[in-house]
Amino acid sequence: MKLGHVIGKVILSQQDPAYKGGRFLLVQPLDRNQMAGAAMLPLPVGNSLVVYDNLGAGAGDVIGYIEGAEATAPFPQPTPVDAFNAAIIDTILYQPPVPRGIET
C-alpha cells in the first residue's frame, strides 16, 4: 500500500456500470518529507495518478491506495482499474531512521 494526497477528482461523462457507487480521484503520492510532517503544498515533483474510490475521500485527504492486479480484487467481475483506495488515513506517525554512527 502506498500513501497519497488527494488533489482533485476526475469527472466522467460516461462510466462503466462496474464503477457504480464510487468515483475517481486525482492523487499525488507522498514523499518522505511529507510523511515526516512537511506541508502538502506546493506539490512535490512527481507523477499524479487516478485512483478509484468508494470510501468517500475528498480533496485534501491522505489515502492508502493499492496498484496493479491487487487493485481489481474488490470488484466481483474483472474491472479495468489501475489503483484502488483502500483506506482514508487519519494520522501519520513517522520518524525517519537515524543513520548508524550518528548519535543524538
C-alpha positions as CSV (number, residue, x, y, z in Angstrom):
1,M,0.0,0.0,0.0
2,K,1.2,3.5,-0.8
3,L,0.1,6.8,0.6
4,G,-1.1,9.7,-1.4
5,H,-2.7,13.2,-1.1
6,V,-6.0,13.8,-2.9
7,I,-5.5,16.8,-5.1
8,G,-8.8,16.7,-7.1
9,K,-11.4,14.5,-8.7
10,V,-12.0,13.2,-12.2
11,I,-15.3,13.9,-13.8
12,L,-16.6,11.4,-16.4
13,S,-19.4,11.9,-19.0
14,Q,-19.9,8.2,-19.2
15,Q,-19.0,5.4,-16.8
16,D,-18.9,1.6,-16.9
17,P,-21.6,0.1,-14.6
18,A,-18.9,-1.8,-12.7
19,Y,-17.9,1.6,-11.1
20,K,-21.3,2.3,-9.7
21,G,-21.1,3.7,-6.2
22,G,-17.6,5.2,-6.5
23,R,-15.7,7.9,-8.1
24,F,-12.2,8.7,-9.4
25,L,-9.7,10.8,-7.5
26,L,-6.6,12.6,-8.7
27,V,-3.8,11.6,-6.2
28,Q,-0.3,12.8,-5.6
29,P,1.9,10.2,-4.0
30,L,3.5,11.3,-0.7
31,D,7.2,11.7,-0.4
32,R,9.4,11.0,2.7
33,N,9.3,14.6,3.8
34,Q,5.6,14.8,3.7
35,M,5.3,11.6,5.7
36,A,7.5,13.3,8.3
37,G,5.2,16.3,8.5
38,A,6.2,18.7,5.7
39,A,3.5,20.7,4.1
40,M,1.4,19.0,1.4
41,L,1.5,22.2,-0.8
42,P,3.2,23.1,-3.0
43,L,3.0,19.8,-4.7
44,P,6.3,17.9,-5.0
45,V,7.7,16.9,-8.3
46,G,6.2,13.6,-9.2
47,N,3.5,11.7,-11.0
48,S,-0.1,12.0,-10.0
49,L,-2.4,9.1,-10.7
50,V,-6.1,8.4,-10.9
51,V,-7.5,6.2,-8.1
52,Y,-10.9,4.6,-7.9
53,D,-12.6,5.5,-4.5
54,N,-15.7,4.1,-2.9
55,L,-14.9,5.2,0.6
56,G,-15.7,8.9,0.2
57,A,-12.3,10.5,0.3
58,G,-12.2,14.1,-0.8
59,A,-9.7,16.8,-1.8
60,G,-7.1,17.3,1.0
61,D,-7.4,13.8,2.4
62,V,-4.5,11.4,2.7
63,I,-5.4,7.9,1.4
64,G,-3.8,4.5,1.3
65,Y,-4.0,3.1,-2.2
66,I,-3.0,-0.1,-4.0
67,E,-2.0,-0.5,-7.6
68,G,-1.8,-3.3,-10.2
69,A,-3.6,-6.6,-10.2
70,E,-4.4,-6.2,-6.5
71,A,-6.5,-3.1,-7.3
72,T,-9.0,-5.2,-9.1
73,A,-9.6,-7.6,-6.2
74,P,-12.5,-5.7,-4.6
75,F,-14.6,-6.0,-7.7
76,P,-16.8,-9.0,-8.3
77,Q,-16.2,-9.0,-12.0
78,P,-12.9,-8.3,-13.9
79,T,-12.8,-4.5,-14.0
80,P,-10.1,-2.3,-15.6
81,V,-8.7,-0.2,-12.8
82,D,-5.1,0.8,-12.1
83,A,-5.4,1.9,-8.5
84,F,-7.9,1.5,-5.7
85,N,-8.4,3.5,-2.5
86,A,-8.1,1.0,0.4
87,A,-8.0,3.5,3.4
88,I,-8.5,7.1,4.4
89,I,-5.6,8.0,6.7
90,D,-6.3,10.0,9.9
91,T,-2.8,10.3,11.3
92,I,0.8,9.5,10.1
93,L,3.4,8.9,12.8
94,Y,6.7,8.6,11.0
95,Q,10.2,9.1,12.4
96,P,13.0,8.8,9.9
97,P,15.7,6.3,10.9
98,V,18.9,7.7,12.3
99,P,21.9,6.7,10.2
100,R,24.4,4.5,12.1
101,G,27.3,6.3,13.7
102,I,25.3,9.4,14.4
103,E,24.1,9.8,18.0
104,T,21.8,12.4,19.3
